[in-house]
């Protein structure tokens, strides 16, 4: 899915180009946002997105503890509702691997 890109700090990315006359053009960076959406959904707590309060997989609460056995399925379903197709979600120690 195409959308507005954010940098690693969560700020809007800006593109700056020059046209054929040397005039500077700038605007928001547009690109594939599936990875961005997946990251935001997995990090968010339920209720954090007011427009869709059931979205939020609260991955941070599982770090260093025992993962909920149904977490993967619920996280995949949350991502599907946001039009992000996930092939696989794997928890490996403190790392979470999402294959889009």
N, C-alpha and C positions, 0 to 999 in steps of 0.2 A: 504494500500500500504506500502511496506517495503522500508526503506531508512535510511540515516544517521541521527542520533538523535542530537538535540541541547539541551543545558540546558536552564534554565529560563533566563539567561543573553544573549543567542544567540551564545554561544561558542560551538564548537564541543565537544561531550561527548566521553570520552576515557574509554575503559574497560581494566582492568588489572586482569590477572588470572595467576595461576601457573599450569604448566603441571605436569604429574606424576613424573617427575624427579626433581621437584622443580625449574625449569627454569621459569622465569617471562616472560609472554606473554602479549602484549598490542596491542590495535587496536581501531578503531572507533566503537562506539556503534551503532548497527543496530536494528531497530524496526519499529513499526507502526508509520507513519508520517502524517496520515490524519489530526489529530488535529493541528500539526505544520503548515501544508500547509494552513489550514483554517485560522489560526491566522495571518499568513503572508499576505494572500490575503485580509483579512478584514482590516488589519491595513495599507496596502500600498495605496499610491495614484496612480491614473492612470499615466502610464509612468515611474513609479519607476523600473519596471522590463523591461529592454530594449529589451529582446527577445520576450516579449508579452506585448506591451505597453497599451493594452486595459484592462489589469487585474489590479485591485486595487479598493476596495470598500470604501476607505477613511472614515472609521468609526469614526476616531477621530474628523472629522469636524462636526459630528452630535451631539457630546456630549454637553449636556446643551441646545440644540436647538430643533427645530422641525425636525423630521425624514422625509426624502423624502418618499412618499407613495409607490414608485416603487423600493425602495432600496433593500428590501428583495428579490424580484424576480431577480433583476440584480445580487445581491451577490450570490444567489444560482446558477445562470447560470455561473458566473465566476468560482465558485468552481467545477461545473460539467466539465468545460473545462480542469480543472486540475485533473480530475478523482477522485474527492472527492464527494461522494454521501451524500447530506444533506437532512435530513427528515424535519427539522424545524429550522427556525431562528426567534427568538423573541427578541424584544427590550423592556426591563423592566426598566424604569428610566435610570440610567447610566450603566446598565448591558446589555450585549448582550449574549443571550443563543443560542448556536448552538448545535443541536442534530444530531449526525452523525449516 
